[in-house]
Amino acid sequence: MTDRVPAPENVPAPVHPDSHIPVARLLDCAVEGSDGPIGKVDPVSEEVAPDHIVVDTGGTLLSKKVLLPLWVVSHVDEATRTVHVPHTKDHVRDAPRFDRDLRVTDPGYRARIDAHYAAGQPGS
């Protein structure tokens, strides 16, 4: 695992910086929060790589895709194909909805995403 994702300025560094692997290897992995399953890494993540992934929070009526910065990932278990984050299911699901257009046209979109996760960092 030699690929490292640089942490944005003014944002906490990942708990385990060596845990990051190429986004292509994370596709369809389960995403596990501090209190249980959150969803799966969506294939659209290849469009937002290398510093973010898209998580489909699942469900039929309540399905939502959210952008998740890779600096948030605390551990990737390649044996179980699970991405672990130190946030609750609700915190991740409360993140701004992934918007294909905003990520390109709104320069503050990723900053809002990063601020959402920085505010929910354990110990903050």
N, CA, C and O atoms as a GROMACS GRO file, in nm:
protein
  496
    1MET      N    1   0.083  -0.117   0.000
    1MET     CA    2   0.000   0.000   0.000
    1MET      C    3   0.088   0.124   0.000
    1MET      O    4   0.116   0.180   0.106
    2THR      N    5   0.131   0.164  -0.114
    2THR     CA    6   0.221   0.277  -0.122
    2THR      C    7   0.151   0.408  -0.155
    2THR      O    8   0.210   0.514  -0.139
    3ASP      N    9   0.026   0.402  -0.202
    3ASP     CA   10  -0.045   0.524  -0.237
    3ASP      C   11  -0.090   0.594  -0.110
    3ASP      O   12  -0.153   0.534  -0.023
    4ARG      N   13  -0.057   0.720  -0.100
    4ARG     CA   14  -0.100   0.801   0.014
    4ARG      C   15  -0.186   0.913  -0.040
    4ARG      O   16  -0.159   0.969  -0.146
    5VAL      N   17  -0.289   0.945   0.035
    5VAL     CA   18  -0.377   1.054  -0.003
    5VAL      C   19  -0.341   1.172   0.084
    5VAL      O   20  -0.351   1.164   0.207
    6PRO      N   21  -0.299   1.285   0.023
    6PRO     CA   22  -0.262   1.399   0.105
    6PRO      C   23  -0.384   1.457   0.175
    6PRO      O   24  -0.490   1.471   0.114
    7ALA      N   25  -0.370   1.490   0.303
    7ALA     CA   26  -0.479   1.552   0.377
    7ALA      C   27  -0.491   1.698   0.336
    7ALA      O   28  -0.390   1.766   0.321
    8PRO      N   29  -0.614   1.747   0.317
    8PRO     CA   30  -0.632   1.889   0.284
    8PRO      C   31  -0.580   1.974   0.398
    8PRO      O   32  -0.568   1.928   0.512
    9GLU      N   33  -0.548   2.100   0.368
    9GLU     CA   34  -0.499   2.191   0.471
    9GLU      C   35  -0.608   2.213   0.576
    9GLU      O   36  -0.726   2.211   0.544
   10ASN      N   37  -0.567   2.234   0.700
   10ASN     CA   38  -0.658   2.264   0.810
   10ASN      C   39  -0.758   2.153   0.838
   10ASN      O   40  -0.865   2.179   0.894
   11VAL      N   41  -0.727   2.033   0.802
   11VAL     CA   42  -0.815   1.919   0.825
   11VAL      C   43  -0.733   1.813   0.895
   11VAL      O   44  -0.617   1.791   0.860
   12PRO      N   45  -0.792   1.746   0.995
   12PRO     CA   46  -0.716   1.644   1.066
   12PRO      C   47  -0.661   1.537   0.972
   12PRO      O   48  -0.726   1.500   0.874
   13ALA      N   49  -0.543   1.489   1.003
   13ALA     CA   50  -0.483   1.381   0.924
   13ALA      C   51  -0.554   1.251   0.956
   13ALA      O   52  -0.614   1.238   1.063
   14PRO      N   53  -0.549   1.155   0.866
   14PRO     CA   54  -0.613   1.027   0.895
   14PRO      C   55  -0.547   0.959   1.014
   14PRO      O   56  -0.430   0.982   1.044
   15VAL      N   57  -0.624   0.875   1.080
   15VAL     CA   58  -0.571   0.805   1.196
   15VAL      C   59  -0.458   0.712   1.154
   15VAL      O   60  -0.356   0.703   1.223
   16HIS      N   61  -0.475   0.644   1.042
   16HIS     CA   62  -0.375   0.551   0.990
   16HIS      C   63  -0.347   0.586   0.844
   16HIS      O   64  -0.409   0.527   0.756
   17PRO      N   65  -0.255   0.680   0.817
   17PRO     CA   66  -0.233   0.725   0.679
   17PRO      C   67  -0.192   0.614   0.583
   17PRO      O   68  -0.213   0.628   0.463
   18ASP      N   69  -0.134   0.505   0.632
   18ASP     CA   70  -0.092   0.398   0.542
   18ASP      C   71  -0.207   0.307   0.502
   18ASP      O   72  -0.187   0.214   0.423
   19SER      N   73  -0.327   0.331   0.556
   19SER     CA   74  -0.439   0.242   0.527
   19SER      C   75  -0.505   0.271   0.393
   19SER      O   76  -0.591   0.195   0.349
   20HIS      N   77  -0.465   0.379   0.328
   20HIS     CA   78  -0.530   0.417   0.203
   20HIS      C   79  -0.478   0.333   0.086
   20HIS      O   80  -0.358   0.316   0.067
   21ILE      N   81  -0.572   0.282   0.010
   21ILE     CA   82  -0.539   0.205  -0.109
   21ILE      C   83  -0.607   0.272  -0.227
   21ILE      O   84  -0.696   0.355  -0.206
   22PRO      N   85  -0.569   0.240  -0.347
   22PRO     CA   86  -0.630   0.305  -0.463
   22PRO      C   87  -0.782   0.288  -0.463
   22PRO      O   88  -0.834   0.182  -0.429
   23VAL      N   89  -0.852   0.395  -0.501
   23VAL     CA   90  -0.998   0.395  -0.500
   23VAL      C   91  -1.056   0.277  -0.578
   23VAL      O   92  -1.157   0.221  -0.537
   24ALA      N   93  -0.994   0.239  -0.688
   24ALA     CA   94  -1.046   0.127  -0.769
   24ALA      C   95  -1.056  -0.001  -0.686
   24ALA      O   96  -1.142  -0.084  -0.712
   25ARG      N   97  -0.968  -0.016  -0.586
   25ARG     CA   98  -0.972  -0.137  -0.502
   25ARG      C   99  -1.075  -0.125  -0.390
   25ARG      O  100  -1.102  -0.223  -0.320
   26LEU      N  101  -1.133  -0.006  -0.372
   26LEU     CA  102  -1.233   0.014  -0.268
   26LEU      C  103  -1.376  -0.003  -0.321
   26LEU      O  104  -1.470  -0.014  -0.242
   27LEU      N  105  -1.392  -0.004  -0.454
   27LEU     CA  106  -1.526  -0.010  -0.511
   27LEU      C  107  -1.601  -0.132  -0.459
   27LEU      O  108  -1.548  -0.242  -0.452
   28ASP      N  109  -1.724  -0.109  -0.422
   28ASP     CA  110  -1.815  -0.211  -0.368
   28ASP      C  111  -1.776  -0.263  -0.230
   28ASP      O  112  -1.837  -0.358  -0.181
   29CYS      N  113  -1.676  -0.203  -0.166
   29CYS     CA  114  -1.643  -0.241  -0.029
   29CYS      C  115  -1.754  -0.191   0.064
   29CYS      O  116  -1.818  -0.090   0.037
   30ALA      N  117  -1.775  -0.263   0.173
   30ALA     CA  118  -1.867  -0.216   0.277
   30ALA      C  119  -1.802  -0.100   0.350
   30ALA      O  120  -1.680  -0.092   0.361
   31VAL      N  121  -1.885  -0.009   0.401
   31VAL     CA  122  -1.835   0.102   0.483
   31VAL      C  123  -1.895   0.084   0.622
   31VAL      O  124  -2.017   0.077   0.638
   32GLU      N  125  -1.807   0.079   0.720
   32GLU     CA  126  -1.847   0.052   0.858
   32GLU      C  127  -1.812   0.173   0.944
   32GLU      O  128  -1.698   0.220   0.944
   33GLY      N  129  -1.911   0.224   1.017
   33GLY     CA  130  -1.891   0.336   1.108
   33GLY      C  131  -1.862   0.289   1.248
   33GLY      O  132  -1.855   0.169   1.274
   34SER      N  133  -1.847   0.383   1.339
   34SER     CA  134  -1.816   0.349   1.478
   34SER      C  135  -1.932   0.276   1.545
   34SER      O  136  -1.914   0.212   1.649
   35ASP      N  137  -2.052   0.286   1.487
   35ASP     CA  138  -2.168   0.219   1.547
   35ASP      C  139  -2.236   0.120   1.452
   35ASP      O  140  -2.352   0.083   1.474
   36GLY      N  141  -2.166   0.077   1.348
   36GLY     CA  142  -2.222  -0.024   1.260
   36GLY      C  143  -2.215   0.010   1.112
   36GLY      O  144  -2.153   0.108   1.073
   37PRO      N  145  -2.280  -0.074   1.028
   37PRO     CA  146  -2.274  -0.058   0.883
   37PRO      C  147  -2.336   0.072   0.835
   37PRO      O  148  -2.440   0.116   0.886
   38ILE      N  149  -2.271   0.135   0.737
   38ILE     CA  150  -2.320   0.261   0.679
   38ILE      C  151  -2.370   0.240   0.537
   38ILE      O  152  -2.475   0.291   0.500
   39GLY      N  153  -2.294   0.165   0.457
   39GLY     CA  154  -2.332   0.144   0.317
   39GLY      C  155  -2.218   0.080   0.240
   39GLY      O  156  -2.139   0.004   0.296
   40LYS      N  157  -2.210   0.112   0.111
   40LYS     CA  158  -2.106   0.056   0.024
   40LYS      C  159  -2.039   0.167  -0.056
   40LYS      O  160  -2.100   0.271  -0.082
   41VAL      N  161  -1.914   0.145  -0.094
   41VAL     CA  162  -1.842   0.239  -0.180
   41VAL      C  163  -1.902   0.224  -0.320
   41VAL      O  164  -1.901   0.116  -0.378
   42ASP      N  165  -1.954   0.333  -0.372
   42ASP     CA  166  -2.022   0.335  -0.502
   42ASP      C  167  -1.921   0.344  -0.615
   42ASP      O  168  -1.819   0.411  -0.601
   43PRO      N  169  -1.949   0.278  -0.728
   43PRO     CA  170  -1.857   0.285  -0.843
   43PRO      C  171  -1.832   0.426  -0.895
   43PRO      O  172  -1.728   0.451  -0.957
   44VAL      N  173  -1.924   0.520  -0.872
   44VAL     CA  174  -1.903   0.658  -0.916
   44VAL      C  175  -1.783   0.721  -0.845
   44VAL      O  176  -1.740   0.830  -0.882
   45SER      N  177  -1.731   0.653  -0.744
   45SER     CA  178  -1.613   0.702  -0.672
   45SER      C  179  -1.495   0.727  -0.765
   45SER      O  180  -1.412   0.814  -0.738
   46GLU      N  181  -1.487   0.653  -0.875
   46GLU     CA  182  -1.376   0.673  -0.968
   46GLU      C  183  -1.379   0.813  -1.027
   46GLU      O  184  -1.275   0.863  -1.070
   47GLU      N  185  -1.496   0.877  -1.030
   47GLU     CA  186  -1.507   1.014  -1.082
   47GLU      C  187  -1.453   1.118  -0.984
   47GLU      O  188  -1.412   1.226  -1.026
   48VAL      N  189  -1.453   1.088  -0.855
   48VAL     CA  190  -1.411   1.185  -0.755
   48VAL      C  191  -1.274   1.154  -0.695
   48VAL      O  192  -1.224   1.230  -0.612
   49ALA      N  193  -1.215   1.044  -0.736
   49ALA     CA  194  -1.083   1.004  -0.688
   49ALA      C  195  -0.981   1.113  -0.723
   49ALA      O  196  -1.007   1.191  -0.814
   50PRO      N  197  -0.870   1.121  -0.657
   50PRO     CA  198  -0.815   1.026  -0.560
   50PRO      C  199  -0.840   1.064  -0.415
   50PRO      O  200  -0.800   0.988  -0.326
   51ASP      N  201  -0.905   1.179  -0.387
   51ASP     CA  202  -0.913   1.223  -0.248
   51ASP      C  203  -1.046   1.198  -0.179
   51ASP      O  204  -1.059   1.224  -0.059
   52HIS      N  205  -1.145   1.150  -0.252
   52HIS     CA  206  -1.276   1.122  -0.193
   52HIS      C  207  -1.331   0.992  -0.252
   52HIS      O  208  -1.287   0.946  -0.357
   53ILE      N  209  -1.428   0.935  -0.182
   53ILE     CA  210  -1.506   0.824  -0.236
   53ILE      C  211  -1.653   0.861  -0.218
   53ILE      O  212  -1.687   0.949  -0.139
   54VAL      N  213  -1.739   0.794  -0.293
   54VAL     CA  214  -1.883   0.813  -0.280
   54VAL      C  215  -1.938   0.690  -0.208
   54VAL      O  216  -1.910   0.577  -0.246
   55VAL      N  217  -2.016   0.714  -0.104
   55VAL     CA  218  -2.076   0.606  -0.027
   55VAL      C  219  -2.226   0.607  -0.052
   55VAL      O  220  -2.293   0.708  -0.031
   56ASP      N  221  -2.278   0.493  -0.096
   56ASP     CA  222  -2.422   0.475  -0.110
   56ASP      C  223  -2.469   0.420   0.024
   56ASP      O  224  -2.430   0.310   0.064
   57THR      N  225  -2.555   0.497   0.093
   57THR     CA  226  -2.596   0.458   0.227
   57THR      C  227  -2.702   0.350   0.226
   57THR      O  228  -2.748   0.307   0.332
   58GLY      N  229  -2.742   0.305   0.108
   58GLY     CA  230  -2.831   0.190   0.097
   58GLY      C  231  -2.975   0.219   0.130
   58GLY      O  232  -3.016   0.335   0.145
   59GLY      N  233  -3.050   0.114   0.142
   59GLY     CA  234  -3.193   0.128   0.168
   59GLY      C  235  -3.268   0.156   0.040
   59GLY      O  236  -3.210   0.197  -0.060
   60THR      N  237  -3.397   0.134   0.043
   60THR     CA  238  -3.476   0.158  -0.078
   60THR      C  239  -3.525   0.300  -0.083
   60THR      O  240  -3.497   0.372  -0.178
   61LEU      N  241  -3.598   0.342   0.017
   61LEU     CA  242  -3.655   0.476   0.017
   61LEU      C  243  -3.559   0.581   0.071
   61LEU      O  244  -3.567   0.698   0.034
   62LEU      N  245  -3.470   0.540   0.157
   62LEU     CA  246  -3.381   0.635   0.222
   62LEU      C  247  -3.240   0.635   0.164
   62LEU      O  248  -3.147   0.687   0.226
   63SER      N  249  -3.222   0.577   0.047
   63SER     CA  250  -3.089   0.570  -0.013
   63SER      C  251  -3.037   0.710  -0.042
   63SER      O  252  -3.109   0.796  -0.093
   64LYS      N  253  -2.913   0.730  -0.010
   64LYS     CA  254  -2.849   0.860  -0.031
   64LYS      C  255  -2.703   0.833  -0.060
   64LYS      O  256  -2.641   0.747   0.002
   65LYS      N  257  -2.647   0.908  -0.154
   65LYS     CA  258  -2.504   0.899  -0.182
   65LYS      C  259  -2.438   1.022  -0.122
   65LYS      O  260  -2.483   1.135  -0.141
   66VAL      N  261  -2.329   0.997  -0.049
   66VAL     CA  262  -2.256   1.106   0.014
   66VAL      C  263  -2.108   1.096  -0.024
   66VAL      O  264  -2.057   0.988  -0.052
   67LEU      N  265  -2.042   1.210  -0.025
   67LEU     CA  266  -1.900   1.215  -0.053
   67LEU      C  267  -1.826   1.198   0.079
   67LEU      O  268  -1.860   1.261   0.179
   68LEU      N  269  -1.724   1.112   0.079
   68LEU     CA  270  -1.647   1.084   0.200
   68LEU      C  271  -1.500   1.109   0.168
   68LEU      O  272  -1.443   1.042   0.082
   69PRO      N  273  -1.436   1.204   0.238
   69PRO     CA  274  -1.294   1.228   0.215
   69PRO      C  275  -1.212   1.109   0.262
   69PRO      O  276  -1.242   1.050   0.366
   70LEU      N  277  -1.110   1.072   0.188
   70LEU     CA  278  -1.028   0.958   0.228
   70LEU      C  279  -0.947   0.985   0.355
   70LEU      O  280  -0.906   0.891   0.422
   71TRP      N  281  -0.925   1.113   0.388
   71TRP     CA  282  -0.852   1.140   0.513
   71TRP      C  283  -0.932   1.095   0.635
   71TRP      O  284  -0.876   1.084   0.744
   72VAL      N  285  -1.062   1.069   0.618
   72VAL     CA  286  -1.146   1.024   0.727
   72VAL      C  287  -1.127   0.875   0.756
   72VAL      O  288  -1.146   0.830   0.868
   73VAL      N  289  -1.089   0.799   0.655
   73VAL     CA  290  -1.077   0.653   0.669
   73VAL      C  291  -0.972   0.619   0.773
   73VAL      O  292  -0.857   0.665   0.766
   74SER      N  293  -1.013   0.537   0.871
   74SER     CA  294  -0.917   0.498   0.975
   74SER      C  295  -0.850   0.365   0.945
   74SER      O  296  -0.739   0.340   0.990
   75HIS      N  297  -0.919   0.279   0.867
   75HIS     CA  298  -0.862   0.148   0.840
   75HIS      C  299  -0.936   0.084   0.722
   75HIS      O  300  -1.057   0.101   0.708
   76VAL      N  301  -0.863   0.011   0.640
   76VAL     CA  302  -0.923  -0.067   0.532
   76VAL      C  303  -0.885  -0.212   0.558
   76VAL      O  304  -0.767  -0.247   0.561
   77ASP      N  305  -0.986  -0.295   0.576
   77ASP     CA  306  -0.964  -0.438   0.595
   77ASP      C  307  -0.985  -0.505   0.459
   77ASP      O  308  -1.098  -0.529   0.418
   78GLU      N  309  -0.874  -0.534   0.391
   78GLU     CA  310  -0.885  -0.591   0.257
   78GLU      C  311  -0.938  -0.734   0.260
   78GLU      O  312  -0.999  -0.778   0.162
   79ALA      N  313  -0.918  -0.806   0.368
   79ALA     CA  314  -0.968  -0.944   0.377
   79ALA      C  315  -1.120  -0.948   0.377
   79ALA      O  316  -1.181  -1.035   0.314
   80THR      N  317  -1.183  -0.853   0.449
   80THR     CA  318  -1.330  -0.850   0.455
   80THR      C  319  -1.389  -0.746   0.360
   80THR      O  320  -1.511  -0.730   0.352
   81ARG      N  321  -1.301  -0.675   0.288
   81ARG     CA  322  -1.344  -0.569   0.195
   81ARG      C  323  -1.432  -0.466   0.267
   81ARG      O  324  -1.544  -0.436   0.225
   82THR      N  325  -1.376  -0.414   0.378
   82THR     CA  326  -1.449  -0.318   0.461
   82THR      C  327  -1.364  -0.193   0.485
   82THR      O  328  -1.247  -0.202   0.522
   83VAL      N  329  -1.425  -0.078   0.463
   83VAL     CA  330  -1.364   0.052   0.490
   83VAL      C  331  -1.420   0.099   0.624
   83VAL      O  332  -1.542   0.109   0.640
   84HIS      N  333  -1.332   0.126   0.720
   84HIS     CA  334  -1.376   0.170   0.852
   84HIS      C  335  -1.355   0.319   0.868
   84HIS      O  336  -1.251   0.373   0.831
   85VAL      N  337  -1.455   0.386   0.925
   85VAL     CA  338  -1.446   0.530   0.954
   85VAL      C  339  -1.485   0.552   1.100
   85VAL      O  340  -1.570   0.480   1.152
   86PRO      N  341  -1.424   0.651   1.167
   86PRO     CA  342  -1.451   0.673   1.308
   86PRO      C  343  -1.572   0.763   1.332
   86PRO      O  344  -1.576   0.838   1.430
   87HIS      N  345  -1.670   0.755   1.245
   87HIS     CA  346  -1.791   0.838   1.256
   87HIS      C  347  -1.912   0.747   1.270
   87HIS      O  348  -1.909   0.631   1.229
   88THR      N  349  -2.019   0.801   1.327
   88THR     CA  350  -2.142   0.724   1.339
   88THR      C  351  -2.212   0.717   1.204
   88THR      O  352  -2.186   0.796   1.114
   89LYS      N  353  -2.303   0.621   1.193
   89LYS     CA  354  -2.384   0.608   1.072
   89LYS      C  355  -2.459   0.738   1.045
   89LYS      O  356  -2.462   0.786   0.932
   90ASP      N  357  -2.519   0.794   1.149
   90ASP     CA  358  -2.597   0.916   1.131
   90ASP      C  359  -2.511   1.033   1.084
   90ASP      O  360  -2.555   1.113   1.001
   91HIS      N  361  -2.390   1.043   1.137
   91HIS     CA  362  -2.304   1.155   1.096
   91HIS      C  363  -2.270   1.145   0.947
   91HIS      O  364  -2.274   1.245   0.875
   92VAL      N  365  -2.237   1.026   0.902
   92VAL     CA  366  -2.206   1.009   0.760
   92VAL      C  367  -2.331   1.034   0.676
   92VAL      O  368  -2.325   1.102   0.574
   93ARG      N  369  -2.442   0.979   0.718
   93ARG     CA  370  -2.567   0.997   0.642
   93ARG      C  371  -2.616   1.141   0.644
   93ARG      O  372  -2.691   1.181   0.555
   94ASP      N  373  -2.574   1.220   0.743
   94ASP     CA  374  -2.613   1.360   0.750
   94ASP      C  375  -2.522   1.450   0.666
   94ASP      O  376  -2.546   1.571   0.656
   95ALA      N  377  -2.421   1.394   0.605
   95ALA     CA  378  -2.331   1.473   0.519
   95ALA      C  379  -2.411   1.524   0.398
   95ALA      O  380  -2.511   1.465   0.360
   96PRO      N  381  -2.365   1.636   0.340
   96PRO     CA  382  -2.434   1.684   0.221
   96PRO      C  383  -2.440   1.576   0.114
   96PRO      O  384  -2.344   1.501   0.095
   97ARG      N  385  -2.552   1.568   0.044
   97ARG     CA  386  -2.573   1.470  -0.062
   97ARG      C  387  -2.468   1.488  -0.172
   97ARG      O  388  -2.434   1.601  -0.208
   98PHE      N  389  -2.419   1.376  -0.224
   98PHE     CA  390  -2.326   1.381  -0.338
   98PHE      C  391  -2.398   1.440  -0.458
   98PHE      O  392  -2.508   1.397  -0.493
   99ASP      N  393  -2.336   1.537  -0.521
   99ASP     CA  394  -2.393   1.602  -0.638
   99ASP      C  395  -2.285   1.608  -0.746
   99ASP      O  396  -2.185   1.679  -0.732
  100ARG      N  397  -2.307   1.534  -0.854
  100ARG     CA  398  -2.208   1.528  -0.962
  100ARG      C  399  -2.175   1.665  -1.018
  100ARG      O  400  -2.060   1.691  -1.053
  101ASP      N  401  -2.274   1.753  -1.027
  101ASP     CA  402  -2.251   1.886  -1.084
  101ASP      C  403  -2.177   1.978  -0.989
  101ASP      O  404  -2.084   2.047  -1.029
  102LEU      N  405  -2.218   1.980  -0.863
  102LEU     CA  406  -2.154   2.069  -0.766
  102LEU      C  407  -2.007   2.038  -0.748
  102LEU      O  408  -1.926   2.130  -0.730
  103ARG      N  409  -1.970   1.910  -0.753
  103ARG     CA  410  -1.830   1.876  -0.728
  103ARG      C  411  -1.738   1.938  -0.832
  103ARG      O  412  -1.618   1.953  -0.809
  104VAL      N  413  -1.794   1.974  -0.948
  104VAL     CA  414  -1.715   2.035  -1.054
  104VAL      C  415  -1.734   2.186  -1.057
  104VAL      O  416  -1.637   2.259  -1.080
  105THR      N  417  -1.856   2.234  -1.036
  105THR     CA  418  -1.885   2.376  -1.055
  105THR      C  419  -1.877   2.461  -0.929
  105THR      O  420  -1.862   2.583  -0.940
  106ASP      N  421  -1.886   2.402  -0.813
  106ASP     CA  422  -1.885   2.478  -0.688
  106ASP      C  423  -1.755   2.452  -0.613
  106ASP      O  424  -1.737   2.345  -0.556
  107PRO      N  425  -1.665   2.552  -0.612
  107PRO     CA  426  -1.536   2.530  -0.547
  107PRO      C  427  -1.546   2.508  -0.396
  107PRO      O  428  -1.454   2.454  -0.335
  108GLY      N  429  -1.656   2.549  -0.334
  108GLY     CA  430  -1.671   2.531  -0.192
  108GLY      C  431  -1.736   2.400  -0.151
  108GLY      O  432  -1.748   2.369  -0.032
  109TYR      N  433  -1.779   2.322  -0.249
  109TYR     CA  434  -1.851   2.197  -0.220
  109TYR      C  435  -1.766   2.099  -0.138
  109TYR      O  436  -1.810   2.051  -0.034
  110ARG      N  437  -1.646   2.071  -0.186
  110ARG     CA  438  -1.560   1.977  -0.112
  110ARG      C  439  -1.517   2.036   0.022
  110ARG      O  440  -1.497   1.962   0.118
  111ALA      N  441  -1.504   2.168   0.029
  111ALA     CA  442  -1.470   2.231   0.157
  111ALA      C  443  -1.582   2.209   0.258
  111ALA      O  444  -1.555   2.185   0.376
  112ARG      N  445  -1.709   2.218   0.214
  112ARG     CA  446  -1.823   2.192   0.304
  112ARG      C  447  -1.823   2.046   0.349
  112ARG      O  448  -1.853   2.015   0.464
  113ILE      N  449  -1.788   1.957   0.256
  113ILE     CA  450  -1.782   1.814   0.290
  113ILE      C  451  -1.673   1.793   0.396
  113ILE      O  452  -1.696   1.728   0.498
  114ASP      N  453  -1.554   1.847   0.370
  114ASP     CA  454  -1.443   1.830   0.464
  114ASP      C  455  -1.478   1.891   0.601
  114ASP      O  456  -1.445   1.832   0.704
  115ALA      N  457  -1.544   2.007   0.601
  115ALA     CA  458  -1.581   2.072   0.727
  115ALA      C  459  -1.681   1.985   0.805
  115ALA      O  460  -1.674   1.977   0.927
  116HIS      N  461  -1.772   1.921   0.734
  116HIS     CA  462  -1.870   1.833   0.800
  116HIS      C  463  -1.799   1.721   0.876
  116HIS      O  464  -1.831   1.694   0.992
  117TYR      N  465  -1.703   1.658   0.812
  117TYR     CA  466  -1.633   1.547   0.877
  117TYR      C  467  -1.534   1.596   0.982
  117TYR      O  468  -1.514   1.528   1.083
  118ALA      N  469  -1.472   1.711   0.961
  118ALA     CA  470  -1.378   1.764   1.061
  118ALA      C  471  -1.454   1.797   1.190
  118ALA      O  472  -1.402   1.777   1.300
  119ALA      N  473  -1.578   1.848   1.177
  119ALA     CA  474  -1.659   1.882   1.294
  119ALA      C  475  -1.698   1.756   1.372
  119ALA      O  476  -1.722   1.763   1.493
  120GLY      N  477  -1.705   1.644   1.305
  120GLY     CA  478  -1.745   1.521   1.372
  120GLY      C  479  -1.630   1.431   1.412
  120GLY      O  480  -1.652   1.318   1.455
  121GLN      N  481  -1.505   1.480   1.397
  121GLN     CA  482  -1.389   1.398   1.434
  121GLN      C  483  -1.396   1.360   1.580
  121GLN      O  484  -1.424   1.446   1.664
  122PRO      N  485  -1.372   1.236   1.613
  122PRO     CA  486  -1.369   1.197   1.754
  122PRO      C  487  -1.270   1.284   1.830
  122PRO      O  488  -1.156   1.305   1.786
  123GLY      N  489  -1.314   1.334   1.945
  123GLY     CA  490  -1.228   1.420   2.026
  123GLY      C  491  -1.240   1.567   1.992
  123GLY      O  492  -1.174   1.650   2.054
  124SER      N  493  -1.325   1.601   1.891
  124SER     CA  494  -1.337   1.744   1.857
  124SER      C  495  -1.454   1.807   1.927
  124SER      O  496  -1.479   1.926   1.911
   0.00000   0.00000   0.00000
